[in-house]
């Protein structure tokens, strides 16, 4: 099958198909639909990589996430994907497992594949050459990595405030033995939220010793459940736990209840992210909300601005965390 | 940066770097590591798609899954990815949302990107031209899609047996009002497991009317939880529910318990897949095990056989389902 078959079937000129394929001129939505259908029906595949789309680019957006098993990132992916699909682009994504080395490798591989743009959910450290990649034609948006100096457009969060909101909440409820189970995620994120929680103690003139800290780096449900058993064995026992994400919080809730404990009666639990499972957990979860889907669409918006016009200045969109109170903390 | 910089830094000849990049000759692991490092440090990016790796192919494996939010598929992805990484390849994946049209589009886009191979977790219908794609140089392995005639290597399951094992189990426990909550997933899969459950009734000379059926097509936790409320309102009320996957089963368990019901006291719940959350749910889940990680590594094995030697005949690896009994069904 050739491009001529596509044009004939779509009832448009060769030039129009070429405009569509190379992105040299905008085609109407109706024409685009007909061309897309014709390409499907004729099974037309440009047979050399150099003939891929939008000039030398594919109609593809790459996304790197640190944990594809966390619905928070699946939901970000859905946001990016829906925005991309609105342009006829598709999303491919890669799981870096939070490993900066793997992240570097995946960025390179996706750049080699000539993706039309890259959204990178930051790991603990970012490659220093993102600006170079942009210079050679791969627009990049970073999600997170607030504390790093990066010359890209980005979506950021106020982790310090998030930690403070969670801590204020449990202090308001009278808790004075609090555990911060930070992670997984970049050390800077974990640290920023921890500092926020300490700031909430400072606001009330309370001793920092009321807040203990343990790092929850595991990404498997087994590791998260084991953390619950460790918490149950701690002396003094924490009466409230602030978790690094909702998956940790849900695993702790499930394990406590399996062991015959009560949430929040024995221990109050606060998550982070507000994934959709949080509201529908066996004990609905108090958590700090980060609106994942909107984060994804915002990242895509910043990306497409630069893809369509590389002269667009880098921009930043900041999301402000919000406490959502549910049964896991209130009696 | 050029390929010369890479060779200089790695301390190897230009030809060795070229062999590595084009896959024309195997290089030793040590040399490969040095070249990879040099590429990282020099930030070398082949600057035309035609210069991508392994001849005209990228060092990339594409994976299509019908629901990236289901840990069953995340775990398959991990299996494929680990196998790919063993060869220096990376995994990129796409979520088809179970939509055959989106699946066709993504297959085409990944082929355009010159992935080194494609693993496709089947949706309800598969494009008829997979053989053509293989012919133009993209090896393909299909996971599932048992009832379809496909000329590719594949990994298959015995869904009929899976349904039968689940139904036998609840019949053994004395249940005589059973609900089959099939889906999401291909109609053929849902139907095959349903027929298996009916076969379990036949074995004992029991009436098919003991098994009701409802289709659980929703992929969100909200839809899954709403299903639980529907089940609680059914008259006669089922005393056991066989679910299309573990996520449905877990959402039902959580909702029943939130409403003050008991599992398995009021209703026994059986899942499907045995994702790692099943064992660590608030009530550990009886389920039909499909070993996701091994499914992923097996699919990768079949793929690489054909990638390395296109003359390798198509092969099939079948997984036999296995019942795992936990608290959600036994009293």
HADDOCK unambig.tbl for C-alpha pairs under 7 A between the chains (distance, minus, plus):
assign (segid A and resid 45 and name CA) (segid B and resid 108 and name CA) 6.91 0.50 0.50
assign (segid A and resid 45 and name CA) (segid B and resid 112 and name CA) 6.41 0.50 0.50
assign (segid A and resid 46 and name CA) (segid B and resid 112 and name CA) 6.41 0.50 0.50
assign (segid A and resid 49 and name CA) (segid B and resid 49 and name CA) 5.43 0.50 0.50
assign (segid A and resid 49 and name CA) (segid B and resid 50 and name CA) 5.49 0.50 0.50
assign (segid A and resid 49 and name CA) (segid B and resid 112 and name CA) 6.56 0.50 0.50
assign (segid A and resid 49 and name CA) (segid B and resid 113 and name CA) 6.59 0.50 0.50
assign (segid A and resid 49 and name CA) (segid B and resid 114 and name CA) 6.58 0.50 0.50
assign (segid A and resid 50 and name CA) (segid B and resid 49 and name CA) 5.41 0.50 0.50
assign (segid A and resid 50 and name CA) (segid B and resid 50 and name CA) 5.37 0.50 0.50
assign (segid A and resid 52 and name CA) (segid B and resid 112 and name CA) 6.41 0.50 0.50
assign (segid A and resid 58 and name CA) (segid B and resid 113 and name CA) 6.90 0.50 0.50
assign (segid A and resid 68 and name CA) (segid B and resid 74 and name CA) 6.73 0.50 0.50
assign (segid A and resid 69 and name CA) (segid B and resid 71 and name CA) 6.12 0.50 0.50
assign (segid A and resid 69 and name CA) (segid B and resid 74 and name CA) 5.99 0.50 0.50
assign (segid A and resid 71 and name CA) (segid B and resid 69 and name CA) 6.14 0.50 0.50
assign (segid A and resid 74 and name CA) (segid B and resid 68 and name CA) 6.72 0.50 0.50
assign (segid A and resid 74 and name CA) (segid B and resid 69 and name CA) 6.00 0.50 0.50
assign (segid A and resid 90 and name CA) (segid B and resid 106 and name CA) 6.96 0.50 0.50
assign (segid A and resid 91 and name CA) (segid B and resid 94 and name CA) 6.45 0.50 0.50
assign (segid A and resid 92 and name CA) (segid B and resid 92 and name CA) 5.78 0.50 0.50
assign (segid A and resid 92 and name CA) (segid B and resid 93 and name CA) 5.21 0.50 0.50
assign (segid A and resid 92 and name CA) (segid B and resid 94 and name CA) 5.04 0.50 0.50
assign (segid A and resid 93 and name CA) (segid B and resid 92 and name CA) 5.21 0.50 0.50
assign (segid A and resid 93 and name CA) (segid B and resid 93 and name CA) 5.09 0.50 0.50
assign (segid A and resid 93 and name CA) (segid B and resid 94 and name CA) 6.42 0.50 0.50
assign (segid A and resid 94 and name CA) (segid B and resid 91 and name CA) 6.43 0.50 0.50
assign (segid A and resid 94 and name CA) (segid B and resid 92 and name CA) 5.02 0.50 0.50
assign (segid A and resid 94 and name CA) (segid B and resid 93 and name CA) 6.40 0.50 0.50
assign (segid A and resid 106 and name CA) (segid B and resid 90 and name CA) 6.99 0.50 0.50
assign (segid A and resid 108 and name CA) (segid B and resid 45 and name CA) 6.95 0.50 0.50
assign (segid A and resid 112 and name CA) (segid B and resid 45 and name CA) 6.45 0.50 0.50
assign (segid A and resid 112 and name CA) (segid B and resid 46 and name CA) 6.41 0.50 0.50
assign (segid A and resid 112 and name CA) (segid B and resid 49 and name CA) 6.62 0.50 0.50
assign (segid A and resid 112 and name CA) (segid B and resid 52 and name CA) 6.41 0.50 0.50
assign (segid A and resid 113 and name CA) (segid B and resid 49 and name CA) 6.64 0.50 0.50
assign (segid A and resid 113 and name CA) (segid B and resid 58 and name CA) 6.91 0.50 0.50
assign (segid A and resid 113 and name CA) (segid B and resid 113 and name CA) 5.83 0.50 0.50
assign (segid A and resid 114 and name CA) (segid B and resid 49 and name CA) 6.64 0.50 0.50
assign (segid A and resid 221 and name CA) (segid B and resid 276 and name CA) 6.65 0.50 0.50
assign (segid A and resid 221 and name CA) (segid B and resid 277 and name CA) 6.29 0.50 0.50
assign (segid A and resid 254 and name CA) (segid B and resid 281 and name CA) 6.22 0.50 0.50
assign (segid A and resid 254 and name CA) (segid B and resid 282 and name CA) 4.48 0.50 0.50
assign (segid A and resid 255 and name CA) (segid B and resid 282 and name CA) 6.55 0.50 0.50
assign (segid A and resid 257 and name CA) (segid B and resid 282 and name CA) 6.59 0.50 0.50
assign (segid A and resid 258 and name CA) (segid B and resid 282 and name CA) 5.60 0.50 0.50
assign (segid A and resid 258 and name CA) (segid B and resid 283 and name CA) 6.82 0.50 0.50
assign (segid A and resid 276 and name CA) (segid B and resid 221 and name CA) 6.65 0.50 0.50
assign (segid A and resid 277 and name CA) (segid B and resid 221 and name CA) 6.28 0.50 0.50
assign (segid A and resid 281 and name CA) (segid B and resid 254 and name CA) 6.22 0.50 0.50
assign (segid A and resid 282 and name CA) (segid B and resid 254 and name CA) 4.47 0.50 0.50
assign (segid A and resid 282 and name CA) (segid B and resid 255 and name CA) 6.56 0.50 0.50
assign (segid A and resid 282 and name CA) (segid B and resid 257 and name CA) 6.61 0.50 0.50
assign (segid A and resid 282 and name CA) (segid B and resid 258 and name CA) 5.62 0.50 0.50
assign (segid A and resid 283 and name CA) (segid B and resid 258 and name CA) 6.82 0.50 0.50
